[in-house]
């Protein structure tokens, strides 16, 4: 699958099953009057349980860019040590 978007079509994503193939579009937003200059509301992040942190560290960390590995997939054992 290949995905693309255009700055002129805010809220719309184009997808094709092969490179250069016929694209279909998906509307991601309910309304087309989206203001790109407005800051979006965010959902507060809840702390992950220990099992989730271990899963992120052992299974997902290898796929995360270096500057973000310790932010999103830190070693849960080191995190516990710093909290004591």
Jmol script that loads the backbone (N, CA, C; Angstrom):
load data "model"
ATOM      1  N   UNK A   1       0.845  -1.176   0.000  1.00  0.00           N
ATOM      2  CA  UNK A   1       0.000   0.000   0.000  1.00  0.00           C
ATOM      3  C   UNK A   1       0.887   1.233   0.000  1.00  0.00           C
ATOM      4  N   UNK A   2       0.511   2.215  -0.739  1.00  0.00           N
ATOM      5  CA  UNK A   2       1.224   3.484  -0.790  1.00  0.00           C
ATOM      6  C   UNK A   2       0.235   4.584  -0.446  1.00  0.00           C
ATOM      7  N   UNK A   3       0.652   5.513   0.432  1.00  0.00           N
ATOM      8  CA  UNK A   3      -0.211   6.595   0.878  1.00  0.00           C
ATOM      9  C   UNK A   3       0.409   7.933   0.515  1.00  0.00           C
ATOM     10  N   UNK A   4      -0.435   8.918   0.233  1.00  0.00           N
ATOM     11  CA  UNK A   4       0.048  10.272  -0.013  1.00  0.00           C
ATOM     12  C   UNK A   4      -1.039  11.263   0.392  1.00  0.00           C
ATOM     13  N   UNK A   5      -0.632  12.513   0.520  1.00  0.00           N
ATOM     14  CA  UNK A   5      -1.591  13.578   0.822  1.00  0.00           C
ATOM     15  C   UNK A   5      -1.122  14.844   0.135  1.00  0.00           C
ATOM     16  N   UNK A   6      -2.028  15.771  -0.039  1.00  0.00           N
ATOM     17  CA  UNK A   6      -1.712  17.050  -0.673  1.00  0.00           C
ATOM     18  C   UNK A   6      -2.038  18.174   0.295  1.00  0.00           C
ATOM     19  N   UNK A   7      -1.212  19.204   0.311  1.00  0.00           N
ATOM     20  CA  UNK A   7      -1.473  20.337   1.207  1.00  0.00           C
ATOM     21  C   UNK A   7      -2.743  21.081   0.810  1.00  0.00           C
ATOM     22  N   UNK A   8      -3.180  20.926  -0.432  1.00  0.00           N
ATOM     23  CA  UNK A   8      -4.406  21.585  -0.879  1.00  0.00           C
ATOM     24  C   UNK A   8      -5.659  20.797  -0.505  1.00  0.00           C
ATOM     25  N   UNK A   9      -5.500  19.527  -0.176  1.00  0.00           N
ATOM     26  CA  UNK A   9      -6.626  18.677   0.215  1.00  0.00           C
ATOM     27  C   UNK A   9      -6.472  18.279   1.683  1.00  0.00           C
ATOM     28  N   UNK A  10      -6.659  19.243   2.566  1.00  0.00           N
ATOM     29  CA  UNK A  10      -6.482  18.991   3.994  1.00  0.00           C
ATOM     30  C   UNK A  10      -7.528  17.992   4.471  1.00  0.00           C
ATOM     31  N   UNK A  11      -7.062  16.979   5.201  1.00  0.00           N
ATOM     32  CA  UNK A  11      -7.969  15.973   5.741  1.00  0.00           C
ATOM     33  C   UNK A  11      -8.251  14.821   4.814  1.00  0.00           C
ATOM     34  N   UNK A  12      -7.614  14.790   3.654  1.00  0.00           N
ATOM     35  CA  UNK A  12      -7.836  13.719   2.693  1.00  0.00           C
ATOM     36  C   UNK A  12      -6.529  12.970   2.458  1.00  0.00           C
ATOM     37  N   UNK A  13      -6.598  11.638   2.428  1.00  0.00           N
ATOM     38  CA  UNK A  13      -5.437  10.794   2.162  1.00  0.00           C
ATOM     39  C   UNK A  13      -5.729   9.971   0.917  1.00  0.00           C
ATOM     40  N   UNK A  14      -4.703   9.838   0.083  1.00  0.00           N
ATOM     41  CA  UNK A  14      -4.817   9.041  -1.131  1.00  0.00           C
ATOM     42  C   UNK A  14      -4.041   7.744  -0.948  1.00  0.00           C
ATOM     43  N   UNK A  15      -4.598   6.630  -1.416  1.00  0.00           N
ATOM     44  CA  UNK A  15      -3.948   5.328  -1.269  1.00  0.00           C
ATOM     45  C   UNK A  15      -4.021   4.561  -2.582  1.00  0.00           C
ATOM     46  N   UNK A  16      -2.966   3.785  -2.832  1.00  0.00           N
ATOM     47  CA  UNK A  16      -2.960   2.881  -3.986  1.00  0.00           C
ATOM     48  C   UNK A  16      -2.283   1.583  -3.569  1.00  0.00           C
ATOM     49  N   UNK A  17      -2.613   0.507  -4.243  1.00  0.00           N
ATOM     50  CA  UNK A  17      -2.050  -0.794  -3.886  1.00  0.00           C
ATOM     51  C   UNK A  17      -0.676  -1.019  -4.506  1.00  0.00           C
ATOM     52  N   UNK A  18      -0.273  -0.158  -5.447  1.00  0.00           N
ATOM     53  CA  UNK A  18       1.054  -0.278  -6.051  1.00  0.00           C
ATOM     54  C   UNK A  18       1.577   1.107  -6.406  1.00  0.00           C
ATOM     55  N   UNK A  19       2.878   1.243  -6.472  1.00  0.00           N
ATOM     56  CA  UNK A  19       3.495   2.521  -6.797  1.00  0.00           C
ATOM     57  C   UNK A  19       3.057   2.988  -8.177  1.00  0.00           C
ATOM     58  N   UNK A  20       2.510   4.186  -8.242  1.00  0.00           N
ATOM     59  CA  UNK A  20       2.034   4.727  -9.511  1.00  0.00           C
ATOM     60  C   UNK A  20       0.692   4.178  -9.942  1.00  0.00           C
ATOM     61  N   UNK A  21       0.074   3.358  -9.103  1.00  0.00           N
ATOM     62  CA  UNK A  21      -1.219   2.757  -9.441  1.00  0.00           C
ATOM     63  C   UNK A  21      -2.365   3.735  -9.232  1.00  0.00           C
ATOM     64  N   UNK A  22      -3.545   3.292  -9.575  1.00  0.00           N
ATOM     65  CA  UNK A  22      -4.734   4.127  -9.421  1.00  0.00           C
ATOM     66  C   UNK A  22      -4.985   4.380  -7.936  1.00  0.00           C
ATOM     67  N   UNK A  23      -5.231   5.649  -7.596  1.00  0.00           N
ATOM     68  CA  UNK A  23      -5.429   6.032  -6.207  1.00  0.00           C
ATOM     69  C   UNK A  23      -6.903   6.157  -5.867  1.00  0.00           C
ATOM     70  N   UNK A  24      -7.229   5.819  -4.629  1.00  0.00           N
ATOM     71  CA  UNK A  24      -8.547   6.116  -4.082  1.00  0.00           C
ATOM     72  C   UNK A  24      -8.324   7.056  -2.908  1.00  0.00           C
ATOM     73  N   UNK A  25      -9.299   7.904  -2.610  1.00  0.00           N
ATOM     74  CA  UNK A  25      -9.119   8.885  -1.537  1.00  0.00           C
ATOM     75  C   UNK A  25     -10.009   8.548  -0.352  1.00  0.00           C
ATOM     76  N   UNK A  26      -9.522   8.938   0.826  1.00  0.00           N
ATOM     77  CA  UNK A  26     -10.248   8.766   2.074  1.00  0.00           C
ATOM     78  C   UNK A  26     -10.325  10.111   2.774  1.00  0.00           C
ATOM     79  N   UNK A  27     -11.508  10.512   3.171  1.00  0.00           N
ATOM     80  CA  UNK A  27     -11.702  11.745   3.920  1.00  0.00           C
ATOM     81  C   UNK A  27     -11.528  11.435   5.403  1.00  0.00           C
ATOM     82  N   UNK A  28     -10.528  12.038   6.047  1.00  0.00           N
ATOM     83  CA  UNK A  28     -10.237  11.763   7.449  1.00  0.00           C
ATOM     84  C   UNK A  28     -10.995  12.677   8.409  1.00  0.00           C
ATOM     85  N   UNK A  29     -11.379  13.843   7.941  1.00  0.00           N
ATOM     86  CA  UNK A  29     -12.059  14.815   8.798  1.00  0.00           C
ATOM     87  C   UNK A  29     -13.546  14.870   8.483  1.00  0.00           C
ATOM     88  N   UNK A  30     -14.346  15.153   9.495  1.00  0.00           N
ATOM     89  CA  UNK A  30     -15.796  15.270   9.286  1.00  0.00           C
ATOM     90  C   UNK A  30     -16.155  16.517   8.482  1.00  0.00           C
ATOM     91  N   UNK A  31     -15.390  17.577   8.695  1.00  0.00           N
ATOM     92  CA  UNK A  31     -15.681  18.853   8.031  1.00  0.00           C
ATOM     93  C   UNK A  31     -14.470  19.311   7.237  1.00  0.00           C
ATOM     94  N   UNK A  32     -14.714  20.038   6.176  1.00  0.00           N
ATOM     95  CA  UNK A  32     -13.633  20.545   5.321  1.00  0.00           C
ATOM     96  C   UNK A  32     -13.128  21.917   5.758  1.00  0.00           C
ATOM     97  N   UNK A  33     -13.707  22.504   6.787  1.00  0.00           N
ATOM     98  CA  UNK A  33     -13.305  23.843   7.209  1.00  0.00           C
ATOM     99  C   UNK A  33     -12.222  23.809   8.291  1.00  0.00           C
ATOM    100  N   UNK A  34     -11.302  22.879   8.181  1.00  0.00           N
ATOM    101  CA  UNK A  34     -10.214  22.702   9.134  1.00  0.00           C
ATOM    102  C   UNK A  34      -9.212  23.840   8.973  1.00  0.00           C
ATOM    103  N   UNK A  35      -8.880  24.512  10.079  1.00  0.00           N
ATOM    104  CA  UNK A  35      -7.919  25.618  10.050  1.00  0.00           C
ATOM    105  C   UNK A  35      -6.544  25.089  10.446  1.00  0.00           C
ATOM    106  N   UNK A  36      -5.595  25.112   9.516  1.00  0.00           N
ATOM    107  CA  UNK A  36      -4.262  24.559   9.792  1.00  0.00           C
ATOM    108  C   UNK A  36      -3.499  25.393  10.817  1.00  0.00           C
ATOM    109  N   UNK A  37      -3.951  26.587  11.121  1.00  0.00           N
ATOM    110  CA  UNK A  37      -3.266  27.446  12.084  1.00  0.00           C
ATOM    111  C   UNK A  37      -3.788  27.279  13.511  1.00  0.00           C
ATOM    112  N   UNK A  38      -4.809  26.463  13.700  1.00  0.00           N
ATOM    113  CA  UNK A  38      -5.379  26.242  15.022  1.00  0.00           C
ATOM    114  C   UNK A  38      -4.692  25.064  15.691  1.00  0.00           C
ATOM    115  N   UNK A  39      -4.317  25.237  16.948  1.00  0.00           N
ATOM    116  CA  UNK A  39      -3.707  24.155  17.707  1.00  0.00           C
ATOM    117  C   UNK A  39      -4.800  23.172  18.102  1.00  0.00           C
ATOM    118  N   UNK A  40      -4.545  21.904  17.842  1.00  0.00           N
ATOM    119  CA  UNK A  40      -5.529  20.871  18.145  1.00  0.00           C
ATOM    120  C   UNK A  40      -5.533  20.523  19.625  1.00  0.00           C
ATOM    121  N   UNK A  41      -6.679  20.090  20.118  1.00  0.00           N
ATOM    122  CA  UNK A  41      -6.767  19.592  21.487  1.00  0.00           C
ATOM    123  C   UNK A  41      -6.082  18.239  21.538  1.00  0.00           C
ATOM    124  N   UNK A  42      -5.374  17.984  22.603  1.00  0.00           N
ATOM    125  CA  UNK A  42      -4.676  16.706  22.736  1.00  0.00           C
ATOM    126  C   UNK A  42      -5.311  15.870  23.833  1.00  0.00           C
ATOM    127  N   UNK A  43      -5.105  14.589  23.749  1.00  0.00           N
ATOM    128  CA  UNK A  43      -5.601  13.659  24.760  1.00  0.00           C
ATOM    129  C   UNK A  43      -4.478  13.445  25.770  1.00  0.00           C
ATOM    130  N   UNK A  44      -4.750  13.600  27.055  1.00  0.00           N
ATOM    131  CA  UNK A  44      -3.688  13.379  28.037  1.00  0.00           C
ATOM    132  C   UNK A  44      -3.210  11.931  28.012  1.00  0.00           C
ATOM    133  N   UNK A  45      -1.923  11.766  28.213  1.00  0.00           N
ATOM    134  CA  UNK A  45      -1.325  10.431  28.191  1.00  0.00           C
ATOM    135  C   UNK A  45      -1.367   9.838  29.589  1.00  0.00           C
ATOM    136  N   UNK A  46      -1.825   8.614  29.672  1.00  0.00           N
ATOM    137  CA  UNK A  46      -1.824   7.898  30.946  1.00  0.00           C
ATOM    138  C   UNK A  46      -0.534   7.090  31.034  1.00  0.00           C
ATOM    139  N   UNK A  47      -0.030   6.917  32.228  1.00  0.00           N
ATOM    140  CA  UNK A  47       1.158   6.101  32.409  1.00  0.00           C
ATOM    141  C   UNK A  47       0.845   4.654  32.058  1.00  0.00           C
ATOM    142  N   UNK A  48       1.767   4.025  31.366  1.00  0.00           N
ATOM    143  CA  UNK A  48       1.580   2.629  30.965  1.00  0.00           C
ATOM    144  C   UNK A  48       1.879   1.697  32.130  1.00  0.00           C
ATOM    145  N   UNK A  49       1.179   0.575  32.178  1.00  0.00           N
ATOM    146  CA  UNK A  49       1.536  -0.421  33.185  1.00  0.00           C
ATOM    147  C   UNK A  49       2.910  -1.016  32.862  1.00  0.00           C
ATOM    148  N   UNK A  50       3.507  -1.641  33.837  1.00  0.00           N
ATOM    149  CA  UNK A  50       4.853  -2.188  33.685  1.00  0.00           C
ATOM    150  C   UNK A  50       4.953  -3.145  32.496  1.00  0.00           C
ATOM    151  N   UNK A  51       3.946  -3.976  32.273  1.00  0.00           N
ATOM    152  CA  UNK A  51       3.979  -4.933  31.163  1.00  0.00           C
ATOM    153  C   UNK A  51       4.023  -4.214  29.814  1.00  0.00           C
ATOM    154  N   UNK A  52       3.271  -3.139  29.716  1.00  0.00           N
ATOM    155  CA  UNK A  52       3.246  -2.375  28.464  1.00  0.00           C
ATOM    156  C   UNK A  52       4.601  -1.722  28.212  1.00  0.00           C
ATOM    157  N   UNK A  53       5.202  -1.177  29.260  1.00  0.00           N
ATOM    158  CA  UNK A  53       6.520  -0.560  29.112  1.00  0.00           C
ATOM    159  C   UNK A  53       7.555  -1.599  28.690  1.00  0.00           C
ATOM    160  N   UNK A  54       7.471  -2.803  29.260  1.00  0.00           N
ATOM    161  CA  UNK A  54       8.397  -3.878  28.899  1.00  0.00           C
ATOM    162  C   UNK A  54       8.198  -4.273  27.430  1.00  0.00           C
ATOM    163  N   UNK A  55       6.952  -4.372  26.989  1.00  0.00           N
ATOM    164  CA  UNK A  55       6.662  -4.701  25.593  1.00  0.00           C
ATOM    165  C   UNK A  55       7.238  -3.640  24.655  1.00  0.00           C
ATOM    166  N   UNK A  56       7.018  -2.388  24.968  1.00  0.00           N
ATOM    167  CA  UNK A  56       7.556  -1.314  24.129  1.00  0.00           C
ATOM    168  C   UNK A  56       9.075  -1.375  24.072  1.00  0.00           C
ATOM    169  N   UNK A  57       9.700  -1.619  25.213  1.00  0.00           N
ATOM    170  CA  UNK A  57      11.157  -1.661  25.285  1.00  0.00           C
ATOM    171  C   UNK A  57      11.725  -2.841  24.501  1.00  0.00           C
ATOM    172  N   UNK A  58      11.116  -4.013  24.616  1.00  0.00           N
ATOM    173  CA  UNK A  58      11.683  -5.207  23.988  1.00  0.00           C
ATOM    174  C   UNK A  58      11.260  -5.418  22.539  1.00  0.00           C
ATOM    175  N   UNK A  59      10.066  -4.959  22.163  1.00  0.00           N
ATOM    176  CA  UNK A  59       9.543  -5.266  20.819  1.00  0.00           C
ATOM    177  C   UNK A  59       9.498  -4.067  19.865  1.00  0.00           C
ATOM    178  N   UNK A  60       9.292  -2.873  20.391  1.00  0.00           N
ATOM    179  CA  UNK A  60       9.054  -1.707  19.529  1.00  0.00           C
ATOM    180  C   UNK A  60      10.260  -0.776  19.436  1.00  0.00           C
ATOM    181  N   UNK A  61      11.059  -0.691  20.497  1.00  0.00           N
ATOM    182  CA  UNK A  61      12.179   0.251  20.583  1.00  0.00           C
ATOM    183  C   UNK A  61      13.081   0.217  19.343  1.00  0.00           C
ATOM    184  N   UNK A  62      13.337  -0.968  18.789  1.00  0.00           N
ATOM    185  CA  UNK A  62      14.235  -1.094  17.643  1.00  0.00           C
ATOM    186  C   UNK A  62      13.730  -0.340  16.407  1.00  0.00           C
ATOM    187  N   UNK A  63      12.438  -0.040  16.349  1.00  0.00           N
ATOM    188  CA  UNK A  63      11.862   0.640  15.190  1.00  0.00           C
ATOM    189  C   UNK A  63      11.703   2.149  15.389  1.00  0.00           C
ATOM    190  N   UNK A  64      12.050   2.648  16.564  1.00  0.00           N
ATOM    191  CA  UNK A  64      11.878   4.062  16.900  1.00  0.00           C
ATOM    192  C   UNK A  64      13.180   4.799  16.611  1.00  0.00           C
ATOM    193  N   UNK A  65      13.079   6.014  16.049  1.00  0.00           N
ATOM    194  CA  UNK A  65      14.267   6.826  15.773  1.00  0.00           C
ATOM    195  C   UNK A  65      15.040   7.093  17.063  1.00  0.00           C
ATOM    196  N   UNK A  66      16.370   7.130  16.951  1.00  0.00           N
ATOM    197  CA  UNK A  66      17.240   7.275  18.113  1.00  0.00           C
ATOM    198  C   UNK A  66      16.859   8.377  19.097  1.00  0.00           C
ATOM    199  N   UNK A  67      16.574   9.596  18.674  1.00  0.00           N
ATOM    200  CA  UNK A  67      16.300  10.621  19.686  1.00  0.00           C
ATOM    201  C   UNK A  67      15.062  10.335  20.529  1.00  0.00           C
ATOM    202  N   UNK A  68      14.191   9.432  20.084  1.00  0.00           N
ATOM    203  CA  UNK A  68      12.923   9.196  20.767  1.00  0.00           C
ATOM    204  C   UNK A  68      12.856   7.856  21.510  1.00  0.00           C
ATOM    205  N   UNK A  69      13.884   7.025  21.358  1.00  0.00           N
ATOM    206  CA  UNK A  69      13.860   5.699  21.995  1.00  0.00           C
ATOM    207  C   UNK A  69      13.667   5.797  23.499  1.00  0.00           C
ATOM    208  N   UNK A  70      14.397   6.686  24.155  1.00  0.00           N
ATOM    209  CA  UNK A  70      14.288   6.806  25.611  1.00  0.00           C
ATOM    210  C   UNK A  70      13.011   7.520  26.041  1.00  0.00           C
ATOM    211  N   UNK A  71      12.400   8.252  25.144  1.00  0.00           N
ATOM    212  CA  UNK A  71      11.157   8.951  25.475  1.00  0.00           C
ATOM    213  C   UNK A  71       9.968   7.989  25.433  1.00  0.00           C
ATOM    214  N   UNK A  72       9.860   7.223  24.351  1.00  0.00           N
ATOM    215  CA  UNK A  72       8.691   6.378  24.148  1.00  0.00           C
ATOM    216  C   UNK A  72       8.896   4.917  24.550  1.00  0.00           C
ATOM    217  N   UNK A  73      10.138   4.457  24.569  1.00  0.00           N
ATOM    218  CA  UNK A  73      10.404   3.031  24.818  1.00  0.00           C
ATOM    219  C   UNK A  73      11.558   2.856  25.794  1.00  0.00           C
ATOM    220  N   UNK A  74      11.518   3.557  26.886  1.00  0.00           N
ATOM    221  CA  UNK A  74      12.609   3.487  27.847  1.00  0.00           C
ATOM    222  C   UNK A  74      12.617   2.136  28.568  1.00  0.00           C
ATOM    223  N   UNK A  75      13.768   1.799  29.117  1.00  0.00           N
ATOM    224  CA  UNK A  75      13.926   0.554  29.861  1.00  0.00           C
ATOM    225  C   UNK A  75      13.125   0.662  31.153  1.00  0.00           C
ATOM    226  N   UNK A  76      12.107  -0.179  31.349  1.00  0.00           N
ATOM    227  CA  UNK A  76      11.263  -0.062  32.544  1.00  0.00           C
ATOM    228  C   UNK A  76      12.028  -0.299  33.839  1.00  0.00           C
ATOM    229  N   UNK A  77      13.086  -1.105  33.798  1.00  0.00           N
ATOM    230  CA  UNK A  77      13.873  -1.353  35.005  1.00  0.00           C
ATOM    231  C   UNK A  77      14.650  -0.108  35.410  1.00  0.00           C
ATOM    232  N   UNK A  78      15.200   0.626  34.441  1.00  0.00           N
ATOM    233  CA  UNK A  78      15.918   1.872  34.744  1.00  0.00           C
ATOM    234  C   UNK A  78      14.949   2.936  35.234  1.00  0.00           C
ATOM    235  N   UNK A  79      13.751   2.966  34.655  1.00  0.00           N
ATOM    236  CA  UNK A  79      12.738   3.938  35.063  1.00  0.00           C
ATOM    237  C   UNK A  79      12.362   3.725  36.524  1.00  0.00           C
ATOM    238  N   UNK A  80      12.217   2.460  36.935  1.00  0.00           N
ATOM    239  CA  UNK A  80      11.881   2.161  38.330  1.00  0.00           C
ATOM    240  C   UNK A  80      13.002   2.591  39.257  1.00  0.00           C
ATOM    241  N   UNK A  81      14.267   2.382  38.852  1.00  0.00           N
ATOM    242  CA  UNK A  81      15.406   2.742  39.682  1.00  0.00           C
ATOM    243  C   UNK A  81      15.453   4.240  39.950  1.00  0.00           C
ATOM    244  N   UNK A  82      15.109   5.061  38.959  1.00  0.00           N
ATOM    245  CA  UNK A  82      15.169   6.510  39.119  1.00  0.00           C
ATOM    246  C   UNK A  82      14.023   7.032  39.981  1.00  0.00           C
ATOM    247  N   UNK A  83      12.931   6.260  40.086  1.00  0.00           N
ATOM    248  CA  UNK A  83      11.780   6.690  40.882  1.00  0.00           C
ATOM    249  C   UNK A  83      11.939   6.370  42.360  1.00  0.00           C
ATOM    250  N   UNK A  84      12.964   5.619  42.743  1.00  0.00           N
ATOM    251  CA  UNK A  84      13.155   5.228  44.152  1.00  0.00           C
ATOM    252  C   UNK A  84      13.913   6.294  44.915  1.00  0.00           C
TER     253      UNK A  84
END
end "model"
wireframe off; spacefill off
backbone 0.3
color backbone group
